[in-house]
């Protein structure tokens, strides 16, 4: 997968809440369409919950909902990163112990041959 930070910017037309936007992104078309669908669906869900209220309320609730999802995913990612770091440190400790002088299967630790 190409690193988006190194990709060239491309322009995309998207439609959210009946409004057309022309955006620039380093991500591909499939990614942009997925984001467009997510935002559109979230606004529609919030609109259904806020019937009779201003459309602005649906937009703000959609933004809050998506922000909440983002913060939750970032938190999970941070926790997973910490867990991976702890596991790597434990493995590194075991590796260091295994190769420390006097441990492991070096030539000095080979069993004696029987005649």
C-alpha positions in Angstrom: 0.0 0.0 0.0 1.3 3.4 -0.9 2.2 5.8 1.9 -0.4 8.6 1.7 2.2 11.1 3.0 4.3 10.6 -0.1 1.5 10.4 -2.7 0.6 13.3 -4.8 -2.6 15.3 -4.0 -5.6 14.4 -6.1 -8.8 16.3 -6.4 -12.2 14.7 -5.7 -15.8 15.9 -5.9 -17.9 14.7 -3.0 -21.5 15.4 -2.0 -22.5 15.7 1.7 -26.0 16.9 2.8 -26.8 18.0 -0.8 -23.7 20.2 -1.0 -20.9 19.5 -3.4 -17.3 19.9 -2.2 -14.1 19.7 -4.2 -11.4 18.4 -1.9 -7.7 17.5 -2.2 -6.3 14.3 -0.7 -3.3 12.0 -0.9 -5.6 9.0 -0.4 -7.1 7.2 -3.3 -10.6 7.4 -4.6 -11.9 4.3 -2.7 -10.8 5.9 0.6 -12.4 9.2 -0.2 -15.7 7.5 -1.2 -15.7 5.5 2.0 -15.3 8.7 4.1 -18.0 10.4 2.0 -20.4 7.5 2.7 -19.5 7.4 6.4 -20.2 11.2 6.8 -23.4 11.0 4.8 -24.7 8.0 6.7 -23.9 9.6 10.1 -25.7 12.8 9.1 -28.7 10.8 7.9 -28.8 8.9 11.2 -28.5 12.0 13.3 -31.2 13.7 11.1 -33.6 10.8 11.8 -33.0 11.3 15.5 -33.5 15.1 15.4 -36.6 15.3 13.1 -38.2 18.7 13.3 -35.1 20.4 14.4 -32.6 22.4 12.4 -30.4 20.5 10.0 -27.5 22.2 11.7 -28.3 20.0 14.8 -27.9 16.9 12.7 -24.6 18.1 11.3 -23.3 19.0 14.8 -24.4 15.7 16.2 -22.8 13.9 13.3 -19.6 15.7 14.0 -19.7 14.8 17.7 -20.5 11.2 16.9 -17.6 10.9 14.4 -15.3 12.7 16.9 -16.3 10.3 19.6 -15.5 7.3 17.3 -12.1 8.9 16.4 -11.2 9.4 20.1 -12.2 5.9 21.0 -10.2 4.4 18.1 -7.2 6.5 19.1 -7.5 5.3 22.7 -7.7 1.7 21.6 -4.7 2.2 19.3 -2.7 3.8 22.1 -3.5 0.9 24.4 -2.6 -1.7 21.8 0.7 0.2 21.2 1.5 0.1 24.9 0.7 -3.7 25.0 2.9 -4.4 22.0 5.7 -2.3 23.6 5.5 -4.3 26.8 5.5 -7.6 24.9 8.5 -6.6 22.9 10.4 -5.5 26.0 9.6 -8.9 27.6 10.8 -10.7 24.6 13.9 -8.6 24.4 14.6 -9.4 28.1 14.2 -13.1 27.4 16.5 -12.9 24.3 19.1 -11.0 26.3 19.0 -13.7 29.0 19.3 -16.5 26.5 22.4 -15.0 24.9 24.1 -13.8 28.1 27.5 -15.4 28.9 27.1 -18.7 30.6 23.6 -19.3 29.1 22.4 -20.8 25.8 24.0 -23.5 23.6 27.5 -22.1 22.8 30.5 -24.4 22.2 31.4 -24.4 25.8 28.0 -25.9 26.7 28.1 -28.8 24.3 27.7 -32.3 25.9 30.9 -34.4 26.1 31.2 -37.2 23.5 31.2 -40.8 24.8 33.8 -43.2 23.5 
